[in-house]
Amino acid sequence: MTAAPTTAPREAFTGQVGFILAAIGSAVGLGNIWRFPGVAYENGGGAFLIPYVVALLTAGIPILFLDYAIGHRFRGAAPTALRRLGGARAGRLLEGLGWFQVAIAFVIGLYYTVVIAWALSYFVFSFDIRWGDDPAGFFTGEYLRVSDPGLSLDFVPGVLLPLVLVWIATIAVLGLGVAKGIQRANVIFLPLLLVGFLALVVRALFLDGSAAGLNALFTPDFAALVNPDVWIAAYSQIFFSLSIAFGIMITYSSYRRRRSNLTAPALVVAFANSSFEILAGIGVFATLGFFAVQQGVAVGELEGLTGVGLSFITFPAIVAEMPGGPIFGALFFGSLVMAGFTSLLSVLQVVSAAFQEKFGVGPRAAAATIGGVSAVLSILLFSTTSGLIALDTVDHYVNNLGIVGSAVLTTVLVILVLRRGAELRGHLTAVSTFPVGRIWTVLVGALAPLVLGFMLVSRIIALLTEGYEGYPPLYLGIVGWGSLLLIAVLAVALTALRWRRSPDDFTPWPAPHQLPTSTTGGSR
């Protein structure tokens, strides 16, 4: 694998700035806004930042480096790049792992679009505070018409229309390709997201009671640091928020040019993502402090401090009570839409790129086919009266078992079984301004599998013994475990299909020792 790339043309980001914006757009998503603040508050407040930073440095950034190295060195989406990495010895097995990651992204795309559709609806609802005095009843009753756990084909018109609009926009952007579609969308939406969310945070800081909210978030409880669950929560947050281990960063880095700096942009992406999470924590808890004062309770007594409840029940209740509520609500839900949309593009590009490479189709055909199938399934499964509970269940199982399992398999197979750590570390160092030492191999090959393996096993045991949210075991078996079975079946089936386009159509870059050491970080 030493030949220079000379065969088929391949899409590419126009430069380093475009790549960084796209990668940040992928990492900064819904979880930054509605998950991090609540997780930090429940796990030691200000003290949580200690395990959070440790997790970022020992697992988040190292695995991000790993994804970048695999994607750029072997120039392909997850199945293609991992197949080339495995070579004659394990190429087929690693291609299967790549398709497992693609299938995860496919399933996530089905329900992620629905949350964006909700946020789009609530952006419109903000202008007349349509939820009135009962945000919880409006969300689960009038808007979503939530039914008991089960499978329903009773469509909810209020969700169906915005969901169709989200899918049309997504297919259009993906069809334009990497530079004209994904990169351009991030160049537009990411600055808008930052400006809009900064305006929201500044407004929140001037609300009565904002200081109480910030004190609740940042007052450190150092005693929490002796609790292993707090450390697991920190690794979980870092892991889920960086878009690692399910094909996104492998795919994005494959669109970098030959002399492209990898490690420095990875650091920028990682710290930008964490900075936005802290900014979100400030904005969310300043607002919660105002709400607590209005209700005459402590912040800790409020319900719905994270997830769907925070975004679509607690925040609407706050908007209804605060001065200038409609504008604040529009900023909040507009931010959710933009953060979600840029992340959604990256998730679906994983699927689109993989199909383009294996079946020899172009971006437009892949976007139309994948997007069309995904849109139909998304509407059938998640725009019905059973959609909220189905979404909650699938998201929990796919994130906690599917993605974590993918990460464990990738680190074990690539670093420990195939012993490709030195080659990938050499590639990172050869093309980047920030050199990667041997400690990286230890972190990726030893620490990460141990921590993530513990997370995976403990979560499997908890789900088997305790279930999830009190949902019926049969429902969890069909929707929760069934979603994982579907992912595994898709991975096996797609691996077995014949390549319409040779997996060597885009040859890898030269081995690290054949690349002259960069002093500038390559082309940007």
KOLVOGU-806948 format. One record per residue (C-alpha): residue number from 1; x, y, z. Coordinates in pm, whole numbers, plus 50000, padded with zeros to 5 digits. Layout:
BEGIN
@num=NUM, xx=X, yy=Y, zz=Z
...
END
This chain:
BEGIN
@num=1, xx=50000, yy=50000, zz=50000
@num=2, xx=50258, yy=50250, zz=49889
@num=3, xx=50122, yy=50379, zz=49562
@num=4, xx=50030, yy=50743, zz=49533
@num=5, xx=49661, yy=50813, zz=49487
@num=6, xx=49601, yy=50844, zz=49115
@num=7, xx=49274, yy=50671, zz=49033
@num=8, xx=48921, yy=50804, zz=49070
@num=9, xx=48859, yy=51162, zz=49182
@num=10, xx=48742, yy=51201, zz=49536
@num=11, xx=48551, yy=51479, zz=49704
@num=12, xx=48740, yy=51695, zz=49952
@num=13, xx=48690, yy=51983, zz=50189
@num=14, xx=48826, yy=52301, zz=50033
@num=15, xx=49065, yy=52357, zz=50321
@num=16, xx=49135, yy=52319, zz=50689
@num=17, xx=48885, yy=52584, zz=50801
@num=18, xx=48602, yy=52413, zz=50615
@num=19, xx=48691, yy=52078, zz=50768
@num=20, xx=48714, yy=52222, zz=51121
@num=21, xx=48378, yy=52395, zz=51089
@num=22, xx=48217, yy=52074, zz=50962
@num=23, xx=48373, yy=51867, zz=51243
@num=24, xx=48266, yy=52119, zz=51508
@num=25, xx=47919, yy=52127, zz=51354
@num=26, xx=47904, yy=51751, zz=51392
@num=27, xx=48026, yy=51749, zz=51752
@num=28, xx=47811, yy=52040, zz=51871
@num=29, xx=47463, yy=51896, zz=51869
@num=30, xx=47151, yy=51858, zz=52078
@num=31, xx=47335, yy=51678, zz=52358
@num=32, xx=47560, yy=51978, zz=52423
@num=33, xx=47257, yy=52191, zz=52506
@num=34, xx=47020, yy=51954, zz=52679
@num=35, xx=47247, yy=51682, zz=52823
@num=36, xx=47573, yy=51830, zz=52955
@num=37, xx=47426, yy=52086, zz=53200
@num=38, xx=47209, yy=51828, zz=53374
@num=39, xx=47482, yy=51563, zz=53382
@num=40, xx=47728, yy=51810, zz=53535
@num=41, xx=47477, yy=51925, zz=53797
@num=42, xx=47389, yy=51569, zz=53900
@num=43, xx=47752, yy=51456, zz=53924
@num=44, xx=47928, yy=51699, zz=54152
@num=45, xx=47860, yy=52038, zz=53996
@num=46, xx=48185, yy=52228, zz=53954
@num=47, xx=48381, yy=51925, zz=54071
@num=48, xx=48251, yy=51735, zz=53766
@num=49, xx=48486, yy=51939, zz=53550
@num=50, xx=48781, yy=51741, zz=53693
@num=51, xx=48674, yy=51397, zz=53564
@num=52, xx=48534, yy=51568, zz=53254
@num=53, xx=48875, yy=51712, zz=53158
@num=54, xx=49048, yy=51385, zz=53248
@num=55, xx=48807, yy=51195, zz=53023
@num=56, xx=48861, yy=51446, zz=52742
@num=57, xx=49240, yy=51407, zz=52757
@num=58, xx=49259, yy=51031, zz=52812
@num=59, xx=48976, yy=50901, zz=52591
@num=60, xx=48797, yy=51171, zz=52391
@num=61, xx=49093, yy=51326, zz=52210
@num=62, xx=49288, yy=50997, zz=52170
@num=63, xx=48993, yy=50821, zz=52004
@num=64, xx=48928, yy=51130, zz=51793
@num=65, xx=49292, yy=51104, zz=51676
@num=66, xx=49231, yy=50735, zz=51598
@num=67, xx=48928, yy=50810, zz=51381
@num=68, xx=49116, yy=51087, zz=51198
@num=69, xx=49415, yy=50861, zz=51137
@num=70, xx=49207, yy=50572, zz=50999
@num=71, xx=48996, yy=50792, zz=50773
@num=72, xx=49282, yy=50997, zz=50633
@num=73, xx=49539, yy=50718, zz=50601
@num=74, xx=49303, yy=50478, zz=50425
@num=75, xx=49090, yy=50736, zz=50242
@num=76, xx=48739, yy=50604, zz=50279
@num=77, xx=48416, yy=50587, zz=50472
@num=78, xx=48416, yy=50350, zz=50768
@num=79, xx=48366, yy=50018, zz=50579
@num=80, xx=48621, yy=50106, zz=50310
@num=81, xx=48887, yy=50247, zz=50541
@num=82, xx=48859, yy=49967, zz=50796
@num=83, xx=48865, yy=49701, zz=50524
@num=84, xx=49189, yy=49846, zz=50387
@num=85, xx=49332, yy=49869, zz=50736
@num=86, xx=49254, yy=49501, zz=50799
@num=87, xx=49421, yy=49391, zz=50476
@num=88, xx=49419, yy=49029, zz=50369
@num=89, xx=49430, yy=48915, zz=50730
@num=90, xx=49118, yy=49081, zz=50867
@num=91, xx=48979, yy=49305, zz=50594
@num=92, xx=48640, yy=49136, zz=50576
@num=93, xx=48598, yy=49141, zz=50954
@num=94, xx=48683, yy=49509, zz=50982
@num=95, xx=48459, yy=49596, zz=50689
@num=96, xx=48180, yy=49439, zz=50892
@num=97, xx=48272, yy=49663, zz=51184
@num=98, xx=48257, yy=49958, zz=50946
@num=99, xx=47908, yy=49862, zz=50830
@num=100, xx=47807, yy=49821, zz=51194
@num=101, xx=47902, yy=50186, zz=51243
@num=102, xx=47714, yy=50284, zz=50928
@num=103, xx=47403, yy=50101, zz=51050
@num=104, xx=47426, yy=50284, zz=51383
@num=105, xx=47438, yy=50616, zz=51198
@num=106, xx=47144, yy=50511, zz=50983
@num=107, xx=46926, yy=50432, zz=51286
@num=108, xx=47030, yy=50751, zz=51468
@num=109, xx=46938, yy=50954, zz=51160
@num=110, xx=46584, yy=50812, zz=51169
@num=111, xx=46501, yy=50963, zz=51507
@num=112, xx=46742, yy=51258, zz=51523
@num=113, xx=46544, yy=51427, zz=51246
@num=114, xx=46231, yy=51401, zz=51457
@num=115, xx=46382, yy=51599, zz=51745
@num=116, xx=46487, yy=51868, zz=51497
@num=117, xx=46130, yy=51871, zz=51367
@num=118, xx=46001, yy=51923, zz=51722
@num=119, xx=46245, yy=52211, zz=51771
@num=120, xx=46136, yy=52363, zz=51439
@num=121, xx=45773, yy=52348, zz=51551
@num=122, xx=45858, yy=52506, zz=51885
@num=123, xx=46053, yy=52781, zz=51712
@num=124, xx=45724, yy=52880, zz=51548
@num=125, xx=45524, yy=52821, zz=51868
@num=126, xx=45755, yy=53059, zz=52058
@num=127, xx=45618, yy=53368, zz=51891
@num=128, xx=45269, yy=53327, zz=52041
@num=129, xx=45361, yy=53104, zz=52341
@num=130, xx=45128, yy=52844, zz=52201
@num=131, xx=45187, yy=52599, zz=52486
@num=132, xx=45012, yy=52836, zz=52728
@num=133, xx=45018, yy=52762, zz=53101
@num=134, xx=45065, yy=52387, zz=53070
@num=135, xx=45381, yy=52311, zz=52867
@num=136, xx=45390, yy=51945, zz=52980
@num=137, xx=45030, yy=51880, zz=52883
@num=138, xx=45074, yy=52063, zz=52554
@num=139, xx=45390, yy=51870, zz=52458
@num=140, xx=45277, yy=51518, zz=52540
@num=141, xx=44906, yy=51575, zz=52480
@num=142, xx=44809, yy=51834, zz=52223
@num=143, xx=45136, yy=51830, zz=52024
@num=144, xx=45267, yy=51470, zz=52033
@num=145, xx=44943, yy=51295, zz=52144
@num=146, xx=45156, yy=51037, zz=52327
@num=147, xx=45007, yy=50690, zz=52362
@num=148, xx=45114, yy=50398, zz=52581
@num=149, xx=45427, yy=50200, zz=52481
@num=150, xx=45354, yy=50010, zz=52164
@num=151, xx=45359, yy=50042, zz=51787
@num=152, xx=45111, yy=50286, zz=51635
@num=153, xx=45038, yy=50413, zz=51285
@num=154, xx=44830, yy=50702, zz=51414
@num=155, xx=45024, yy=50992, zz=51261
@num=156, xx=45059, yy=51326, zz=51437
@num=157, xx=45005, yy=51607, zz=51179
@num=158, xx=45197, yy=51863, zz=51387
@num=159, xx=45512, yy=51646, zz=51366
@num=160, xx=45464, yy=51515, zz=51012
@num=161, xx=45493, yy=51848, zz=50827
@num=162, xx=45812, yy=51981, zz=50993
@num=163, xx=45965, yy=51633, zz=50969
@num=164, xx=45910, yy=51628, zz=50593
@num=165, xx=46068, yy=51975, zz=50567
@num=166, xx=46374, yy=51862, zz=50763
@num=167, xx=46419, yy=51560, zz=50537
@num=168, xx=46387, yy=51770, zz=50220
@num=169, xx=46654, yy=52011, zz=50345
@num=170, xx=46882, yy=51726, zz=50451
@num=171, xx=46858, yy=51542, zz=50119
@num=172, xx=46921, yy=51866, zz=49929
@num=173, xx=47238, yy=51947, zz=50124
@num=174, xx=47376, yy=51592, zz=50105
@num=175, xx=47307, yy=51582, zz=49732
@num=176, xx=47529, yy=51887, zz=49677
@num=177, xx=47828, yy=51693, zz=49807
@num=178, xx=48098, yy=51759, zz=50066
@num=179, xx=48226, yy=52104, zz=49969
@num=180, xx=47915, yy=52262, zz=49816
@num=181, xx=47671, yy=52097, zz=50055
@num=182, xx=47802, yy=51994, zz=50398
@num=183, xx=48086, yy=52245, zz=50425
@num=184, xx=47876, yy=52537, zz=50301
@num=185, xx=47589, yy=52451, zz=50538
@num=186, xx=47828, yy=52451, zz=50834
@num=187, xx=47988, yy=52777, zz=50724
@num=188, xx=47641, yy=52933, zz=50734
@num=189, xx=47480, yy=52765, zz=51035
@num=190, xx=47769, yy=52738, zz=51280
@num=191, xx=47833, yy=53115, zz=51309
@num=192, xx=47456, yy=53174, zz=51331
@num=193, xx=47436, yy=52915, zz=51608
@num=194, xx=47719, yy=53079, zz=51801
@num=195, xx=47576, yy=53430, zz=51770
@num=196, xx=47223, yy=53321, zz=51854
@num=197, xx=47325, yy=53112, zz=52152
@num=198, xx=47558, yy=53382, zz=52286
@num=199, xx=47267, yy=53626, zz=52272
@num=200, xx=47057, yy=53375, zz=52464
@num=201, xx=47326, yy=53328, zz=52731
@num=202, xx=47377, yy=53704, zz=52775
@num=203, xx=47002, yy=53752, zz=52818
@num=204, xx=46988, yy=53468, zz=53070
@num=205, xx=47268, yy=53618, zz=53281
@num=206, xx=47062, yy=53934, zz=53338
@num=207, xx=46754, yy=53749, zz=53463
@num=208, xx=46658, yy=53767, zz=53831
@num=209, xx=46789, yy=53455, zz=54002
@num=210, xx=47050, yy=53370, zz=53739
@num=211, xx=47322, yy=53372, zz=54006
@num=212, xx=47134, yy=53105, zz=54202
@num=213, xx=47130, yy=52885, zz=53896
@num=214, xx=47500, yy=52929, zz=53830
@num=215, xx=47580, yy=52858, zz=54195
@num=216, xx=47379, yy=52538, zz=54173
@num=217, xx=47572, yy=52429, zz=53864
@num=218, xx=47926, yy=52528, zz=53957
@num=219, xx=47940, yy=52486, zz=54337
@num=220, xx=48176, yy=52188, zz=54365
@num=221, xx=48088, yy=51872, zz=54554
@num=222, xx=48432, yy=51715, zz=54579
@num=223, xx=48293, yy=51419, zz=54771
@num=224, xx=48131, yy=51308, zz=54445
@num=225, xx=48474, yy=51238, zz=54297
@num=226, xx=48508, yy=50916, zz=54497
@num=227, xx=48196, yy=50780, zz=54326
@num=228, xx=48288, yy=50566, zz=54022
@num=229, xx=47955, yy=50654, zz=53860
@num=230, xx=48061, yy=51018, zz=53838
@num=231, xx=48372, yy=50923, zz=53642
@num=232, xx=48170, yy=50694, zz=53417
@num=233, xx=47928, yy=50983, zz=53356
@num=234, xx=48222, yy=51205, zz=53256
@num=235, xx=48358, yy=50950, zz=53009
@num=236, xx=48007, yy=50894, zz=52873
@num=237, xx=47952, yy=51266, zz=52816
@num=238, xx=48285, yy=51316, zz=52640
@num=239, xx=48240, yy=51005, zz=52435
@num=240, xx=47889, yy=51083, zz=52314
@num=241, xx=47949, yy=51452, zz=52247
@num=242, xx=48254, yy=51422, zz=52019
@num=243, xx=48089, yy=51214, zz=51741
@num=244, xx=48351, yy=50939, zz=51773
@num=245, xx=48346, yy=50564, zz=51710
@num=246, xx=48051, yy=50541, zz=51473
@num=247, xx=48203, yy=50648, zz=51145
@num=248, xx=48156, yy=51026, zz=51139
@num=249, xx=48513, yy=51139, zz=51195
@num=250, xx=48654, yy=50854, zz=50987
@num=251, xx=48438, yy=50973, zz=50698
@num=252, xx=48508, yy=51344, zz=50743
@num=253, xx=48886, yy=51298, zz=50771
@num=254, xx=48884, yy=51090, zz=50451
@num=255, xx=48793, yy=51410, zz=50264
@num=256, xx=49114, yy=51583, zz=50372
@num=257, xx=49394, yy=51636, zz=50123
@num=258, xx=49724, yy=51453, zz=50138
@num=259, xx=49925, yy=51711, zz=50331
@num=260, xx=49657, yy=51793, zz=50586
@num=261, xx=49716, yy=51871, zz=50950
@num=262, xx=49517, yy=51624, zz=51159
@num=263, xx=49605, yy=51655, zz=51526
@num=264, xx=49586, yy=52034, zz=51567
@num=265, xx=49236, yy=52054, zz=51412
@num=266, xx=49132, yy=51763, zz=51635
@num=267, xx=49236, yy=51964, zz=51940
@num=268, xx=49045, yy=52266, zz=51809
@num=269, xx=48733, yy=52055, zz=51755
@num=270, xx=48755, yy=51886, zz=52095
@num=271, xx=48805, yy=52205, zz=52293
@num=272, xx=48548, yy=52397, zz=52087
@num=273, xx=48295, yy=52125, zz=52165
@num=274, xx=48373, yy=52135, zz=52537
@num=275, xx=48366, yy=52515, zz=52542
@num=276, xx=48019, yy=52512, zz=52388
@num=277, xx=47903, yy=52260, zz=52648
@num=278, xx=48019, yy=52487, zz=52930
@num=279, xx=47855, yy=52785, zz=52756
@num=280, xx=47534, yy=52582, zz=52733
@num=281, xx=47560, yy=52499, zz=53103
@num=282, xx=47586, yy=52869, zz=53187
@num=283, xx=47288, yy=52964, zz=52971
@num=284, xx=47067, yy=52675, zz=53082
@num=285, xx=47130, yy=52708, zz=53455
@num=286, xx=47112, yy=53086, zz=53458
@num=287, xx=46766, yy=53041, zz=53308
@num=288, xx=46675, yy=52764, zz=53553
@num=289, xx=46781, yy=52992, zz=53839
@num=290, xx=46530, yy=53252, zz=53720
@num=291, xx=46258, yy=52986, zz=53700
@num=292, xx=46337, yy=52853, zz=54047
@num=293, xx=46307, yy=53203, zz=54196
@num=294, xx=45975, yy=53255, zz=54018
@num=295, xx=45847, yy=52925, zz=54157
@num=296, xx=45985, yy=52990, zz=54505
@num=297, xx=46189, yy=52668, zz=54510
@num=298, xx=46553, yy=52565, zz=54494
@num=299, xx=46701, yy=52479, zz=54155
@num=300, xx=46741, yy=52117, zz=54263
@num=301, xx=46366, yy=52090, zz=54322
@num=302, xx=46283, yy=52167, zz=53960
@num=303, xx=46183, yy=51881, zz=53733
@num=304, xx=46314, yy=51824, zz=53384
@num=305, xx=46677, yy=51932, zz=53414
@num=306, xx=46800, yy=51735, zz=53115
@num=307, xx=46697, yy=51586, zz=52780
@num=308, xx=46358, yy=51617, zz=52617
@num=309, xx=46195, yy=51737, zz=52940
@num=310, xx=46437, yy=52028, zz=52973
@num=311, xx=46398, yy=52142, zz=52613
@num=312, xx=46028, yy=52095, zz=52548
@num=313, xx=45867, yy=52126, zz=52891
@num=314, xx=46088, yy=52319, zz=53135
@num=315, xx=46216, yy=52580, zz=52889
@num=316, xx=45872, yy=52657, zz=52743
@num=317, xx=45746, yy=52707, zz=53099
@num=318, xx=46031, yy=52953, zz=53159
@num=319, xx=45968, yy=53135, zz=52831
@num=320, xx=45604, yy=53184, zz=52928
@num=321, xx=45706, yy=53366, zz=53249
@num=322, xx=46006, yy=53576, zz=53148
@num=323, xx=46017, yy=53926, zz=52997
@num=324, xx=46071, yy=53907, zz=52621
@num=325, xx=45986, yy=53537, zz=52630
@num=326, xx=45899, yy=53494, zz=52261
@num=327, xx=46241, yy=53621, zz=52149
@num=328, xx=46420, yy=53407, zz=52409
@num=329, xx=46221, yy=53102, zz=52300
@num=330, xx=46296, yy=53166, zz=51934
@num=331, xx=46668, yy=53191, zz=52010
@num=332, xx=46664, yy=52870, zz=52213
@num=333, xx=46470, yy=52657, zz=51968
@num=334, xx=46646, yy=52813, zz=51671
@num=335, xx=46975, yy=52708, zz=51831
@num=336, xx=46843, yy=52354, zz=51875
@num=337, xx=46746, yy=52340, zz=51508
@num=338, xx=47086, yy=52461, zz=51384
@num=339, xx=47290, yy=52247, zz=51625
@num=340, xx=47082, yy=51943, zz=51538
@num=341, xx=47090, yy=52000, zz=51163
@num=342, xx=47470, yy=52025, zz=51133
@num=343, xx=47506, yy=51708, zz=51342
@num=344, xx=47242, yy=51530, zz=51134
@num=345, xx=47433, yy=51604, zz=50813
@num=346, xx=47742, yy=51433, zz=50953
@num=347, xx=47544, yy=51130, zz=51070
@num=348, xx=47383, yy=51074, zz=50731
@num=349, xx=47702, yy=51145, zz=50537
@num=350, xx=47844, yy=50834, zz=50705
@num=351, xx=47572, yy=50629, zz=50535
@num=352, xx=47584, yy=50816, zz=50205
@num=353, xx=47963, yy=50792, zz=50169
@num=354, xx=47967, yy=50421, zz=50246
@num=355, xx=47704, yy=50348, zz=49981
@num=356, xx=47876, yy=50571, zz=49727
@num=357, xx=48199, yy=50378, zz=49767
@num=358, xx=48062, yy=50025, zz=49769
@num=359, xx=47795, yy=50063, zz=49504
@num=360, xx=47956, yy=50320, zz=49275
@num=361, xx=47687, yy=50588, zz=49295
@num=362, xx=47725, yy=50965, zz=49314
@num=363, xx=47630, yy=51202, zz=49598
@num=364, xx=47294, yy=51293, zz=49446
@num=365, xx=47184, yy=50936, zz=49386
@num=366, xx=47304, yy=50828, zz=49732
@num=367, xx=47133, yy=51124, zz=49902
@num=368, xx=46807, yy=51062, zz=49719
@num=369, xx=46805, yy=50688, zz=49785
@num=370, xx=46930, yy=50685, zz=50145
@num=371, xx=46737, yy=51001, zz=50231
@num=372, xx=46417, yy=50876, zz=50072
@num=373, xx=46425, yy=50539, zz=50250
@num=374, xx=46525, yy=50704, zz=50580
@num=375, xx=46250, yy=50965, zz=50551
@num=376, xx=45980, yy=50702, zz=50499
@num=377, xx=46101, yy=50493, zz=50793
@num=378, xx=46143, yy=50801, zz=51011
@num=379, xx=45785, yy=50910, zz=50940
@num=380, xx=45640, yy=50562, zz=50996
@num=381, xx=45826, yy=50499, zz=51322
@num=382, xx=45858, yy=50835, zz=51494
@num=383, xx=45588, yy=51075, zz=51372
@num=384, xx=45311, yy=50871, zz=51532
@num=385, xx=45153, yy=50877, zz=51877
@num=386, xx=45406, yy=50613, zz=51988
@num=387, xx=45700, yy=50812, zz=51849
@num=388, xx=45824, yy=50975, zz=52172
@num=389, xx=45857, yy=50651, zz=52367
@num=390, xx=46006, yy=50468, zz=52067
@num=391, xx=46259, yy=50747, zz=52018
@num=392, xx=46359, yy=50745, zz=52384
@num=393, xx=46405, yy=50368, zz=52385
@num=394, xx=46599, yy=50336, zz=52060
@num=395, xx=46825, yy=50630, zz=52151
@num=396, xx=46913, yy=50475, zz=52488
@num=397, xx=46999, yy=50133, zz=52349
@num=398, xx=47187, yy=50254, zz=52041
@num=399, xx=47397, yy=50510, zz=52230
@num=400, xx=47475, yy=50311, zz=52542
@num=401, xx=47526, yy=49972, zz=52379
@num=402, xx=47573, yy=50019, zz=52004
@num=403, xx=47818, yy=50309, zz=51997
@num=404, xx=48011, yy=50201, zz=52306
@num=405, xx=48036, yy=49846, zz=52169
@num=406, xx=48165, yy=49986, zz=51840
@num=407, xx=48433, yy=50183, zz=52023
@num=408, xx=48547, yy=49882, zz=52223
@num=409, xx=48570, yy=49664, zz=51911
@num=410, xx=48756, yy=49931, zz=51712
@num=411, xx=49021, yy=49999, zz=51976
@num=412, xx=49074, yy=49630, zz=52056
@num=413, xx=49090, yy=49510, zz=51695
@num=414, xx=49297, yy=49794, zz=51551
@num=415, xx=49544, yy=49849, zz=51836
@num=416, xx=49566, yy=49519, zz=52027
@num=417, xx=49486, yy=49250, zz=51768
@num=418, xx=49620, yy=49394, zz=51442
@num=419, xx=49892, yy=49605, zz=51610
@num=420, xx=49842, yy=49901, zz=51377
@num=421, xx=49890, yy=50163, zz=51647
@num=422, xx=50249, yy=50247, zz=51553
@num=423, xx=50158, yy=50293, zz=51185
@num=424, xx=49864, yy=50520, zz=51263
@num=425, xx=50064, yy=50716, zz=51518
@num=426, xx=50338, yy=50760, zz=51259
@num=427, xx=50086, yy=50885, zz=51005
@num=428, xx=49942, yy=51139, zz=51249
@num=429, xx=50287, yy=51270, zz=51332
@num=430, xx=50404, yy=51279, zz=50971
@num=431, xx=50125, yy=51506, zz=50851
@num=432, xx=50057, yy=51714, zz=51162
@num=433, xx=50214, yy=51998, zz=51357
@num=434, xx=50131, yy=51838, zz=51692
@num=435, xx=50330, yy=51511, zz=51727
@num=436, xx=50170, yy=51204, zz=51883
@num=437, xx=50376, yy=51011, zz=52139
@num=438, xx=50361, yy=50650, zz=52247
@num=439, xx=50130, yy=50738, zz=52534
@num=440, xx=49858, yy=50773, zz=52270
@num=441, xx=49885, yy=50403, zz=52187
@num=442, xx=49855, yy=50316, zz=52555
@num=443, xx=49550, yy=50536, zz=52602
@num=444, xx=49371, yy=50403, zz=52293
@num=445, xx=49480, yy=50041, zz=52330
@num=446, xx=49451, yy=49996, zz=52706
@num=447, xx=49271, yy=50266, zz=52903
@num=448, xx=48991, yy=50336, zz=52655
@num=449, xx=48887, yy=49969, zz=52608
@num=450, xx=48892, yy=49913, zz=52986
@num=451, xx=48677, yy=50216, zz=53070
@num=452, xx=48441, yy=50173, zz=52777
@num=453, xx=48422, yy=49796, zz=52835
@num=454, xx=48319, yy=49856, zz=53196
@num=455, xx=48056, yy=50107, zz=53078
@num=456, xx=47922, yy=49855, zz=52825
@num=457, xx=47902, yy=49559, zz=53062
@num=458, xx=47746, yy=49759, zz=53345
@num=459, xx=47484, yy=49902, zz=53112
@num=460, xx=47398, yy=49559, zz=52967
@num=461, xx=47354, yy=49418, zz=53317
@num=462, xx=47138, yy=49713, zz=53423
@num=463, xx=46912, yy=49683, zz=53118
@num=464, xx=46875, yy=49307, zz=53160
@num=465, xx=46798, yy=49325, zz=53531
@num=466, xx=46619, yy=49658, zz=53570
@num=467, xx=46478, yy=49730, zz=53225
@num=468, xx=46438, yy=50090, zz=53115
@num=469, xx=46197, yy=50358, zz=53236
@num=470, xx=45948, yy=50095, zz=53349
@num=471, xx=45854, yy=50007, zz=52990
@num=472, xx=45712, yy=49654, zz=52938
@num=473, xx=45982, yy=49387, zz=52882
@num=474, xx=45822, yy=49278, zz=52554
@num=475, xx=45831, yy=49636, zz=52425
@num=476, xx=46198, yy=49674, zz=52524
@num=477, xx=46276, yy=49344, zz=52356
@num=478, xx=46117, yy=49449, zz=52028
@num=479, xx=46216, yy=49817, zz=52013
@num=480, xx=46531, yy=49836, zz=52229
@num=481, xx=46714, yy=49508, zz=52176
@num=482, xx=46547, yy=49477, zz=51837
@num=483, xx=46713, yy=49798, zz=51715
@num=484, xx=47053, yy=49651, zz=51803
@num=485, xx=46965, yy=49328, zz=51624
@num=486, xx=46863, yy=49528, zz=51319
@num=487, xx=47199, yy=49709, zz=51323
@num=488, xx=47387, yy=49378, zz=51344
@num=489, xx=47182, yy=49220, zz=51063
@num=490, xx=47235, yy=49523, zz=50838
@num=491, xx=47610, yy=49507, zz=50904
@num=492, xx=47630, yy=49138, zz=50808
@num=493, xx=47411, yy=49180, zz=50499
@num=494, xx=47594, yy=49485, zz=50365
@num=495, xx=47932, yy=49321, zz=50421
@num=496, xx=47818, yy=49016, zz=50222
@num=497, xx=47711, yy=49220, zz=49919
@num=498, xx=47948, yy=49243, zz=49625
@num=499, xx=48145, yy=49562, zz=49570
@num=500, xx=48029, yy=49739, zz=49254
@num=501, xx=48334, yy=49961, zz=49290
@num=502, xx=48670, yy=49824, zz=49397
@num=503, xx=48754, yy=49904, zz=49760
@num=504, xx=49096, yy=50004, zz=49626
@num=505, xx=48949, yy=50258, zz=49384
@num=506, xx=49088, yy=50533, zz=49604
@num=507, xx=49431, yy=50414, zz=49709
@num=508, xx=49563, yy=50496, zz=50057
@num=509, xx=49821, yy=50764, zz=50111
@num=510, xx=50183, yy=50648, zz=50132
@num=511, xx=50298, yy=50481, zz=50452
@num=512, xx=50424, yy=50721, zz=50723
@num=513, xx=50793, yy=50662, zz=50653
@num=514, xx=50736, yy=50766, zz=50290
@num=515, xx=50582, yy=51100, zz=50385
@num=516, xx=50838, yy=51372, zz=50453
@num=517, xx=50796, yy=51513, zz=50802
@num=518, xx=50580, yy=51826, zz=50790
@num=519, xx=50698, yy=52152, zz=50938
@num=520, xx=50388, yy=52345, zz=50840
@num=521, xx=50108, yy=52100, zz=50903
@num=522, xx=50040, yy=52048, zz=50534
@num=523, xx=49794, yy=52218, zz=50303
@num=524, xx=49511, yy=52403, zz=50467
END
